[in-house]
Amino acid sequence: MYTLSDTQIDFILDDIRRNGVELEDLQLNLLDHICCIIEQNLEDNGDFEQFYFSTRKMFYRHHLKEIEEETISLMTYKNYYMMKKIMMISGVVSVALMTMGIVLKFLHWPGAAVGIVLGVGVISLIFLPLLFLLKIKEQNQLKDKALTGLGTLSAICLTLGVLFKVMHWPGANMLSIIALAFLMCLYLPVYFFSGIRNPDTKTNTIVNSVLIITACGLILTLVRSPQGTRILEAQITSDYIMKDDLLKTEIALSRNNSLSDSVAVVAAGKKVFDLCEKMKEEIIQIETGKKTIDPNFNSEEQMIGITDFHQVVTDNPTAKSTYDALMNAVDDYNNKYANAGSSVHRLVLETANDRDFKSYDALTRIVMVQMFLLQNQRR
């Protein structure tokens, strides 16, 4: 049995490195295999170098570096298949969760929000990132990888933007605008001009570009423009001013009929009325920065917005305190005069926690409560 010297072992290791094998573990494994073959098959008086070079040829077809390339490929494809499996599972799970959430939402059953949030979350944070990683492994050019990254980022922002919009979370419009900006200003120009030059991809490029523009256009049709928001806020403010003026006219008529200066004959009714006035001031202060609305609100940019009333009450301790006091006063009023048919419906409290209930809805409901108190006074 042939015994290799330290010099011969170093010679084999240096030759492995010279032939392009850079992974240290692979170098040592190759060294171990080659040394074992030489020691078992080479005679004591045999030619070491000639036998080594003939043994080395057993490990490759063209050059020794092929072993390292195949090793890296096997390691990569092992992760590739695992990521592909996870991507497929996450895609199926996200579709199932979103379908469940949408069905429950249409049926007004509990659990709709959970299904939609989890479904969109899985597709945005697991499925799309894994799809991006798998795609860039299949692409060699940097331009194609950049396009894939832009497309994936736009899709993630768009899906999260829709989720935030459905759940009435802040940042929905910002995410949607970022997604559309990436698609229209970055992704689409690069994709179109690079794909149209190639005769093989020209038709697909045009078709896909038309579909992208159409999808972005359909999304923009569902978004209210800044001018549309201004017109809506002006209409909301104008409607509230008319309703509040009608209330003031009713108060003046009550006083002209020699009724008490207090809005309601009983103290409980006056307390409810005064708290309604205070609640209106709190909402208008938050929306416009002033406690009252100027008649020239349009030119003064003093308009009631479309803020969620739940957010108004939650984010402002003073408004929350006034709101709670108003609800307690309404309960006290109803407990005292329910038998007389003069109870006040808790119109504000019943919908205050609804995400679709806006601050201008609350103002309208408060005016309705005050009008109801005036009717009770006339009785």
N, C-alpha and C positions, 0 to 999 in steps of 0.2 A: 504494500500500500504506500503510495507516494505521500510525502509530507511536505507541505508548502512552508517556505520560510517567510519571515516577516517582510523581507524585501519583495518577494513575489506577491504577497497579499497586497502590499502598498502599490505595486505595479498594476495589479488588476483594478484596484479601487480608483487609481488615477486615470486609467484608461476608460473606465465607466463614466467618470466625470467629463473627460475630454469628448466623449461621444454624445454629450448633451443631456444626460440624465441629471436633473438638478434636485429632485426630491430626495432628502436624506434617507428616509425610511426605505425608499425604493432602491437606492444605492446599496444599502446594507443587505437588503434581501437578495439582490442580484449577486452581490459579492459572496454571500453565504451559499447560494445555489451553485455558482460556478466553482467555488472552492471544493464543495462536496463532490461534484462531478469529476474534477481533476484528480483529487486524492483517491477516488475509488477506481478510476479507469486508467490513469497515467502510470506507466511502468517506472521503476526507480531510475532507470537510465534513459528515460524518454526525453524528448525535446519539449520543454515547458511552454515556450512562447508559441510554437506551432500548434501544440495541442490546445492552448488557451484560445487562440484566434479561431480555430475550428469549432471549439465549444461555444464561443460567443455567438457564432452565426446561427446557432440553434434557437436563439431568443428573438430573432427579427427576420424580416424579409428584405428590407432595403438598408435600414440603419437602426442602431440601438435605441435612438430617441423615440422610436415607435412605441416602446414599452411604456414610457412615461405618458405619451399622448393617449394611449389606450386606457391607462390607469385613471388619468384625469377624466376621460370621457365616461368611464364606468361610474366614477364617483359622482359626476355631474348628472348622469342619467338616473342614478339611484334617487337623488334629490328631485329630479325632474318628474319622475313618475309619482313620487310621494306628493309633491305640490299639485300635480295634475289631479290626483285622486281627491285631495282636500278641496281643490277648487270645484270639482264636480259635485261633491257632497254639499259644500256651502251654497252652491247655486241652487240645488234642489231644495235645500232647507229654506233659503231666503224666499224662493217662489212660493213654497207652501205656507210660510208664515205671512207673507203679504196677501196671498189669496184668502187665508183665514181672516186676517184683519179687515180686508175690504168687505168680505161677506158679512162679518159681524157689524161693521160700520153701517152697511145698508139696512141691516135688520135692527139696528139700534140695540144691540146686545152688548153686555160687558166683555172686555177683553180685546176690543177692536184696536185701541191705541197700542196695547202691548204687542199685538201681532204686527202692526204696521211698523212700529219703531224697531223691533227685532229684525223683521224682514229687510227693511231698508238698511239697517245697521250692518247686517251680515253681508249684503251685496256690496255695500260701499267700503267696508273696512276689511273684508276678507276676500270675497270673490274677485272684485276688480283689481286689487293689488296683486293677487296671485296670477291673474290673467296677464297683467303687465309683465311680471317676472318671467313667465313662460314664453311670452311673445318675444321679449328682447333676446332670449337665448336662441331663438330661431332666426334672428336677424343679425347680419354682419355689418351693415353700414350704419354709421353714427346718425345719419339723417333719418333713417327708418326707426331707430331706437328713440330719437327725440320726438318723432311724430306719435309713436305709440305712447310715450310718456305724457305728451300733451293731451292726447285723446282720453287716456285713462284719468288724468287729473280733472279734465272737464266733466267726465261722466260722474266722478265721485262728488264734485262740487254740485252738479245738477241734481243728483239723487238726494244728497243731504239738504239742498235748498228746498226741494219739494217736501221732504220730511219736516223740515222746520216750518214750512208754510202751513202744512196740514195740522201740525201740533201747536201753531201760534207761538213759536219760539222766536226770540230776537235773532237777527242775522240772516233770515230767510232770503230777503231781497238781495243782500250782499253776495251770498253764495251763488244765487242764480245769475246775477250780473257777471261775476267772475267766470262762471262756467261759459256763459254766452260769449264773453270777451275772448276767452281762450279759443273757443271754437271758431268764431268768425274772424278774429284778427290775427291769430297765430296758426292754428291747425289748418284751417281751410285753405288759405293762400299757399302754404308750403305743400300741402297734399295735392292741390289742384295743379299747380305749375310743374311739380315734379312728376306727377302721374300722367299728365296729358302729353308730355314729350315722348313717352314710350308707346308705340303703336299697340303693343299687347295689352296695356292697361288703360288706354285712352277712354274706351267706352265705359268701363267700370268706374273710372275716376269721375267722368261727367255725371253718371247716374248717382253715385254716392254723394257728390257735391250738391246736386239738386235736392236729394233727400235731407242732407244736413241743413241746407238753407231753409227748406220747408219746415223742418222740425223746429228750428230756432224761431222762424216766423210765427208758428202756431203757439209757441211758448210766450212770445212777446205779446201776442194778442190777448193773453190772459193776465198780463201785467198792466196795472194802471200807471199811466204816464204821470210825470210831475204836474203837468197842466191839468190832467184829469183829477188828480188828488186835490189841487187847489180849487177846482170847480166844485167838487164834492164837499169840501170843507166849507166853502162859501154857502152852498145850499143848506148844509146842516146848520150853520150859524144863523142863517136867515130864518129857517124854520123854527129854531129855538126862540129867537127874538119875537117872532109872531105869537108863539104860544105863551111866552112870558108876558107880552103886552096884553094878551087876552086875560091872563090871570090878574094883572094889575087893574084892568077894567072891571073885573068881577069884584075885586076888593073895594074899588071906589063905589060901585053900586051898593055893596053891602053897607058901607058907611053912610051913603046918602039915604038909605032906608032906616036911618036912626038906630042901626045896630051898634053893638059895642065896638070900640076901636080894636080890641083884640079880635083876631080873625075868627076864633071859635068862642062860643059862649063859655065853654068850660075851660079850665086851666090846662087840662091834659091836651086838648085840641090846640091851644096856643103854643104849647111846648113842642108838639109835633110840627106845627107850621114854622116856628122859628128855627128848629133844627133842619127843616127842609131848606130854608133860606141859607143857612150856614153851609149845608152840604153842597148846594149849588155854587156858593162862593168858592168853596174849596176846589171843586172840579174846574171851574172857570179859571181860577188862579193857576192851577197846574197846567191847563191847556193853553192859556193866553198870556199868563204872567200878570194879569190884573184881576181884581175881584168882580168887575162889571165889564160888559162888552160895549164898546163904543159904537154909536150908530153908524159911523163910517168905518166899520170893521174891515171892509175889503181893502180900502186904501191904507189903513193902518196896519195891515197884516196881523190882525187880531182875530183869528178864526179858531173855532173849536175843531180839534183834530179827531182822529179815529183811534185814539188810545183805548186799549182794553180796560174796562172798569175794574176788573180784578187786579190789574197792575197798578191802577191809581190807588186802590185801597191798600194793597200790599206794600207798596214802596213808600207810602207817605203816612207816618204815624198819626199826624193830625187828622187827616182825612179818615183814617181807620177809626180813630176815637169818635169823631163826629158820626160816622156811619153806624157804629155800634150803639151810640146814644140814641140815634134816630130810630133804629130798630127796636130798642127797648121802650122808647116812648110810644111807638106804634102798638106794641104789645100791651102796654099799660092802658092806652086809649081803648083798644078793642076789648080788654077785660072789663072795663067799666061800662061801656056802652054797646056791647054786642047785643044785649037783649032788646035794645031800642031800635035795632036795625041800622045802627050808625057805625058799624065796624069799618075800619080802613084796611083794604087788602095790602099785604106786604109785597107790593109790586117790585120794589127794588131788591129786597132780600131774596126773593124766589129765584132770581136769575143773576145775582151778583157774581157767583162763582163760575158762570158760564163763560168759556173762552171767547165766544162770539158776541158777548154783551159788551158794548162800547160805552164810553163815557157820555156820548150824546144820547144814547138810549137811557142811561141813568137820569140825565137831566129831564128828558121827556117824562119818565115815570114819576119823578119827584114833583113835577108840575101837576101831573094827574092826581097825586096824593093831595096836594094843596087844593085843587079844584073840588075834590071829594069832600074835604073838610068844609069848604064854603057851602056845598050843598047841604051838609049836615047842619050847618048853622042856620040855614033858611028854614029847615024843618022845625 
